Amino acid sequence: MPKRPIRAPCSVVGTVRGQLFRPSLVFLYRQGLELQLKLILPLARRLAGKEAVADHQHGLMPLWNELRRHLQQLDPREDDKELAATEDFIRQLDTVDPGSFAFRYPRTKKGEVSLPELRHVNVRHLSEVMDSVFMLLGGIYSWLGEMDQNDGYY
């Protein structure tokens, strides 16, 4: 009896070294990034003397741009290459998936394929970049927390 090929679910975009790749993996990274920014922003706002705001949007760049403004106010630095590289990556991700739908659903609300041009994602590279981004954001959150606890020191 001949073996039948295993049919992959429609959410599979391609293969990565023989393993199936699901766009939902990218969605989870994107969602984690969005949530991390939303975790940091209330603390940054408070330290910068700004009013609390409910973050109901899903766009990454508006969240990142606001965080950058607060960081610049709290600790003006010139030519921070890590922040610039992080911003470039967030901009790329936000351009491809501005509303947090493209990697989550195979089709748009209009019934069109969400990511028709996407053929593969280098999962290892994505993982390494996201590790760096999350490490930077974790450091920012820790730094803001220290600043919050040691008000007179900073």
N, C-alpha and C positions, 0 to 999 in steps of 0.2 A: 504494500500500500504506500503510494508516494506521499511525502510530507507536504502539507499545504503551507504556504507562507503565512506567517503571523501578520495579521492586518493591524496596523497601528491606529490608535484613535486619531480623530481629525485634528486634535490639538498638537500633534507631533509635527514639528517643522523640519527636522532633519536628524542626522545622526552625529554623534560626537564620539569618535573612537569606538564605534560599534554599539554605543548606548543611545537609546532614544532621548531626544531633547524635547522637552515640553516648554512652551512659552510661559507656562505658569511659574516656572523657576525664576524667570526674569521678573515676572509680576511680584513674586514674593520678595525679591531683592528691592524692587522699586517701592513696594509697600513698606518694607522695613526702613528704607531711607526716608520716606514721607513721615512715618511715625517718629523716627529719631529727630527729624527737624521740628516736628510738632511738640516733642518732649522738651527740646532745648529752648524754643522760642519764648515760652512764658517766663522762664528764668532770665533770659537775656533782656526781655522787655522790662521786667521789674528792675533789673540792675541799671538799665539805661534810662529809668524814670518814665517809661511809657505806660500807657493804659493797657490793661488786659484785653485781649481780643479772642473771640472764638474762631478757631481755625477750621472752617468747614470746606475749604477748597482742597483740590487734589493736585494742583499744579506745583511742581517742585521748584521752579525758578522763582516764583513770587515768595515762597517760604525762604529759599536760600538767600535771595536778595535782601529780604528784611533782616535775616540773621547777620549777613555781612555788614549791613549798616550799623547794627547794634555793636558788633565786634569792633568795627572801626571807631565807634564812639568810645567804647570802653578801653581799647588798647590800639591806638593808631600805629600801624606798621606799614612800611613801604615794601613793595615787591615780595610779598609772601608767596613763594612758588607753590607750596602745598595747597593753599587756599585757591590759587588760580587754577591749578590742575583739577581740584575737586569741583570747582565751578564749571570748568569745561566739560567734565564728565556728566554732571547734573544737567547741564544745558543739552547735551546730546540725548540723554535719556528722556528729558522732558519734551524735546522736539519730536521724538519717535512716539511717545505715549503721554501727551499732555493731560489727558483726563483720567488716567489710570484704567483705561478700558482695553487698549490694544493687546496687551500681553495677557489680560485676564479672560477675554472672550475671543473665540475664533472669528466671529463676525461682528460688524458694527451694528448699531441700531437700525441702519438702513439696509442691512442684509448683505453688505459687501464684506469681502475678506479683510480682516483687520490689518494684517501685515503682509500684503501681497509680494513685496520685494524681498522680504527676509527669507533667506535660504539656510543660513547657519549662524550660530552664535558660538564663539570660542568660550565655552563654559569655564575652563580653567582661568583664562584671562579675566573674564567677568568676575570670578570669585576673588582673584587677587586684587583687582581694582576695588571691589566692594569691601574687602577686608581693610584696605588702606583708608577708604572713605569712612567706614564705621570706626576705625581706630582714631582718625582725626576728629570725628564728631564726638566720640567718647571723651577724648582729651579736652575738647572745648567745653563739654558739659561738666567735666570734673573741675576745670579751671574756673568756670562760672560758679560752681558750687563752693569752691574755696573762696572766691571773691565774696560770695554771699555770706559765708560764715565769718569771714575776717574783714568786716566792713571797713575798719579804719586802716587796714594794711595796704589796700590797693588804692 
